[in-house]
Amino acid sequence: MTSPDNGDRIQRQQLQESERHELLADDVRREALSVLQRVDGTVTLMDIAHTVWATTAVRDDQPDIESVQIRLHHAHLPKLESYGLIIYDASRKEVVENRVDGDVLAP
């Protein structure tokens, strides 16, 4: 997924309860959201992947960090972008804009 130009920045949607549950249903995506909630500014895919892998590797039997990075790059970060929570620059492998806050993870 490519990042929109500055003039075409996506707007963060107000999440419905079912959408919030969908976003939080996956362990990797939930951990990525937790990482993003704690970070201001640009964050690299590798930084997110390292933290997610360290947290989920034992629990989910992830074979290596590369598999987490691939899942984030191809599935989870584009999904978060589609909800307007982040802007992910896939070519640079960076989250360049982050709108994740506590209300996404709140019960």
C-alpha positions in Angstrom: 0.0 0.0 0.0 1.4 3.4 -0.9 1.3 6.4 1.3 -1.0 9.2 0.2 0.4 12.5 -0.8 0.2 15.3 1.8 -2.9 16.7 0.2 -4.6 13.3 0.3 -3.9 12.4 3.9 -6.5 10.0 5.1 -8.6 11.0 8.0 -8.9 8.8 11.1 -12.3 7.1 11.3 -14.3 6.9 14.4 -14.1 3.2 15.1 -17.3 1.2 15.6 -17.1 -1.4 18.4 -17.0 -4.3 15.9 -14.1 -2.7 14.0 -12.2 -2.1 17.2 -12.7 -5.8 18.1 -11.5 -6.8 14.7 -8.4 -4.8 15.0 -7.6 -6.2 18.4 -8.4 -9.8 17.5 -5.0 -10.6 16.2 -2.0 -10.8 18.7 0.5 -9.4 16.2 -1.8 -6.4 15.3 -2.7 -5.8 19.0 1.0 -5.7 19.9 1.8 -3.4 16.9 -1.0 -1.0 18.2 0.5 -1.1 21.6 3.9 -0.2 20.2 2.5 2.6 18.1 0.6 4.0 21.1 3.9 4.5 22.9 5.8 6.1 20.0 5.7 9.6 18.6 6.9 10.4 15.1 8.2 8.1 12.5 8.9 4.4 13.4 10.4 1.7 11.2 8.9 -1.6 10.3 11.9 -3.3 11.9 11.5 -1.5 15.2 7.8 -2.5 15.4 8.7 -6.1 14.3 11.4 -6.5 17.0 9.1 -5.4 19.8 6.1 -7.5 18.5 8.3 -10.5 18.0 9.8 -10.3 21.5 6.4 -10.1 23.0 4.6 -12.7 20.8 7.3 -15.2 19.8 6.9 -17.6 22.7 3.2 -17.4 22.8 2.6 -17.8 19.1 5.6 -19.9 18.2 6.7 -17.5 15.6 9.8 -19.0 13.9 11.7 -15.8 13.4 11.4 -12.0 13.3 11.2 -12.0 9.5 7.8 -13.7 9.6 6.5 -11.0 11.9 8.0 -8.3 9.7 6.3 -9.9 6.6 2.9 -10.2 8.4 3.1 -6.5 9.5 4.2 -5.3 6.1 1.6 -7.2 4.0 -1.4 -7.4 6.3 -1.4 -5.6 9.6 0.1 -2.1 8.8 -2.0 -1.8 5.6 -5.1 -2.7 7.7 -4.3 -0.1 10.3 -3.8 2.4 7.5 -7.2 1.6 6.0 -8.8 2.7 9.3 -6.9 5.9 9.3 -4.8 5.0 12.3 -1.4 5.3 10.6 0.1 6.3 7.3 2.5 3.5 6.3 5.2 4.2 3.6 5.7 0.7 2.3 8.6 1.7 0.1 10.5 3.1 3.0 9.1 0.5 5.5 8.1 3.3 7.9 5.1 4.4 9.7 5.3 8.1 8.9 2.2 9.3 10.6 0.7 7.8 13.7 -2.7 8.5 15.1 -3.0 5.5 17.5 -4.1 6.6 21.0 -5.5 4.9 24.1 -9.1 4.8 22.9 -8.2 2.1 20.3 -6.9 -0.3 23.0 -9.4 0.7 25.7 -12.0 -1.9 26.6 
